[in-house]
Amino acid sequence: MRRLALIALVALAFTAGCKRRDKIVVQPTEEEGQALASVVRVADPRMAPQLISGFHDVEQNSWRWTKSKFTVAIRPPSGAATKGAKLELKFSLPDAVFTKVGAVTLSAKIGTTELPAMKFPKPGECTYSVEVPATLLNADSVKVEFTLDKFLAAGAAEQRELGVVVSTVGFEAK
């Protein structure tokens, strides 16, 4: 009988301790990772996993040099799978690159689909902006591959291959 009373007392103690009055809030953990962004600020360390290839380290806490080919993963904005979206890459074509190679043409592709190329005939702040059809934006993540026709080869100005200086890349909803 004592044994039964002891078991009942232990069970009562456990059940009394299980009643929580505070609300449990479920939040993503570091292990789960963060959802992909629709606009990638290349200097933000949380967005670094979206920079798949062709990007150098962050400089001055605001931008990154690219190589001649660079790839980024971007989340299409809400409704893009039916309406499409605009792809925008904001970058600078530095004088140091321009004086050696001249005008630069930037092209992009999603999967096997080539997007329109744009020529940038002078140095300074630039924006590559093209419409992307809805048929290319029906996934949770879209890999965009950019290619420059001219760049500074490694060893020409420094040890790294240098293309353009990128600050942001992403999709704008229609």
C-alpha positions as CSV (number, residue, x, y, z in Angstrom):
1,M,0.0,0.0,0.0
2,R,2.8,2.4,0.8
3,R,4.4,1.6,-2.5
4,L,1.1,2.4,-4.3
5,A,0.8,5.7,-2.4
6,L,4.4,6.6,-3.3
7,I,3.8,5.9,-7.0
8,A,0.6,8.1,-6.9
9,L,2.5,10.9,-5.1
10,V,5.4,10.8,-7.8
11,A,2.8,10.7,-10.6
12,L,1.0,13.7,-9.1
13,A,4.2,15.6,-8.8
14,F,5.1,15.0,-12.5
15,T,1.7,16.0,-13.8
16,A,1.6,19.1,-11.6
17,G,4.9,20.2,-13.0
18,C,3.7,19.7,-16.6
19,K,1.0,22.4,-16.5
20,R,2.5,25.5,-18.1
21,R,0.7,28.8,-17.8
22,D,3.1,30.7,-20.1
23,K,2.6,30.5,-23.9
24,I,5.2,28.5,-25.9
25,V,6.4,30.4,-29.0
26,V,7.9,28.5,-31.8
27,Q,10.7,30.3,-33.6
28,P,13.3,29.3,-36.2
29,T,16.6,28.2,-34.8
30,E,20.1,28.8,-36.1
31,E,20.1,25.1,-37.2
32,E,16.9,25.5,-39.3
33,G,18.5,28.4,-41.2
34,Q,16.8,31.5,-42.5
35,A,14.3,31.7,-45.4
36,L,15.7,32.9,-48.6
37,A,15.3,36.6,-49.3
38,S,13.7,38.2,-52.4
39,V,16.3,41.0,-52.3
40,V,19.8,40.0,-51.4
41,R,22.0,42.7,-49.8
42,V,25.4,41.1,-50.5
43,A,27.1,42.7,-47.4
44,D,24.6,41.1,-45.0
45,P,26.3,38.0,-43.5
46,R,22.9,36.3,-43.1
47,M,22.4,36.4,-46.8
48,A,25.8,35.0,-47.7
49,P,24.4,31.4,-48.2
50,Q,22.4,32.8,-51.2
51,L,25.7,33.9,-52.9
52,I,26.4,30.6,-54.6
53,S,29.6,31.5,-56.5
54,G,31.7,34.2,-58.0
55,F,31.6,36.7,-55.1
56,H,34.6,38.0,-53.2
57,D,34.6,38.9,-49.5
58,V,32.6,41.9,-48.2
59,E,34.4,45.2,-48.4
60,Q,33.7,48.4,-46.4
61,N,30.6,46.6,-44.9
62,S,28.6,47.4,-47.9
63,W,29.5,45.6,-51.2
64,R,31.4,42.8,-52.8
65,W,33.5,42.5,-56.0
66,T,32.4,39.8,-58.4
67,K,34.3,37.6,-60.7
68,S,33.4,37.4,-64.4
69,K,30.7,34.9,-63.6
70,F,28.6,34.9,-60.5
71,T,25.5,33.1,-59.2
72,V,22.9,33.9,-56.6
73,A,19.8,32.1,-55.3
74,I,16.8,34.3,-54.8
75,R,13.3,33.7,-53.5
76,P,10.6,34.9,-56.0
77,P,8.2,37.4,-54.5
78,S,4.6,36.5,-53.7
79,G,2.5,36.2,-56.8
80,A,5.6,36.0,-59.2
81,A,4.6,32.5,-60.4
82,T,1.5,34.0,-62.0
83,K,2.5,37.6,-62.7
84,G,6.3,37.4,-63.2
85,A,8.7,39.9,-61.6
86,K,11.5,42.3,-62.4
87,L,15.1,41.2,-61.7
88,E,17.4,44.0,-60.6
89,L,21.1,43.9,-59.9
90,K,22.5,47.1,-58.5
91,F,26.2,47.5,-59.0
92,S,29.1,49.9,-59.8
93,L,31.4,49.7,-62.8
94,P,34.6,51.1,-61.2
95,D,36.8,53.5,-63.2
96,A,39.7,51.1,-62.6
97,V,37.9,48.3,-64.5
98,F,36.4,50.6,-67.2
99,T,39.7,52.3,-68.1
100,K,41.2,48.9,-68.8
101,V,38.3,47.0,-70.5
102,G,35.8,49.7,-71.7
103,A,32.1,49.2,-71.9
104,V,30.8,46.0,-70.3
105,T,27.9,43.8,-71.3
106,L,26.1,41.9,-68.5
107,S,23.9,38.9,-69.3
108,A,21.9,36.6,-67.0
109,K,20.1,33.3,-67.2
110,I,17.7,31.3,-65.1
111,G,18.1,27.6,-65.8
112,T,18.6,27.4,-69.6
113,T,16.6,30.5,-70.3
114,E,18.8,33.5,-71.4
115,L,17.5,36.9,-70.1
116,P,18.2,40.1,-72.1
117,A,21.7,41.3,-72.0
118,M,22.5,45.0,-71.2
119,K,25.5,47.1,-72.2
120,F,26.9,49.5,-69.7
121,P,28.9,52.1,-71.7
122,K,30.3,54.2,-68.9
123,P,31.7,53.8,-65.3
124,G,29.6,54.5,-62.2
125,E,26.4,53.3,-60.6
126,C,24.5,50.9,-62.8
127,T,21.3,48.8,-62.6
128,Y,20.6,45.7,-64.6
129,S,16.8,45.5,-64.8
130,V,14.9,43.0,-66.8
131,E,11.4,41.4,-66.8
132,V,11.3,37.8,-65.8
133,P,8.4,35.6,-67.1
134,A,6.2,33.9,-64.5
135,T,7.1,30.5,-66.0
136,L,10.7,30.9,-64.6
137,L,9.5,31.8,-61.1
138,N,7.4,28.9,-60.0
139,A,9.9,27.5,-57.4
140,D,10.8,28.4,-53.8
141,S,14.3,29.4,-55.0
142,V,15.6,30.6,-58.3
143,K,19.2,30.4,-59.3
144,V,20.3,33.4,-61.4
145,E,23.7,33.1,-63.2
146,F,25.3,36.4,-64.4
147,T,28.1,36.7,-66.9
148,L,30.3,39.7,-67.8
149,D,31.8,39.9,-71.3
150,K,34.8,41.8,-70.0
151,F,36.6,41.9,-66.7
152,L,40.0,42.2,-65.1
153,A,41.8,38.9,-65.1
154,A,43.6,37.8,-62.0
155,G,47.0,39.4,-61.9
156,A,46.0,42.4,-64.1
157,A,45.3,44.7,-61.2
158,E,45.6,42.4,-58.2
159,Q,45.5,38.7,-57.5
160,R,41.7,38.3,-57.8
161,E,39.6,38.3,-60.9
162,L,37.5,41.5,-60.8
163,G,34.2,42.1,-62.5
164,V,31.8,44.6,-61.0
165,V,31.0,45.8,-57.5
166,V,27.6,44.6,-56.4
167,S,25.4,46.0,-53.6
168,T,22.0,44.2,-54.1
169,V,20.3,41.7,-56.3
170,G,16.8,40.6,-56.2
171,F,13.3,40.4,-57.6
172,E,10.7,43.2,-57.5
173,A,7.0,42.1,-57.5
174,K,4.8,43.3,-60.3
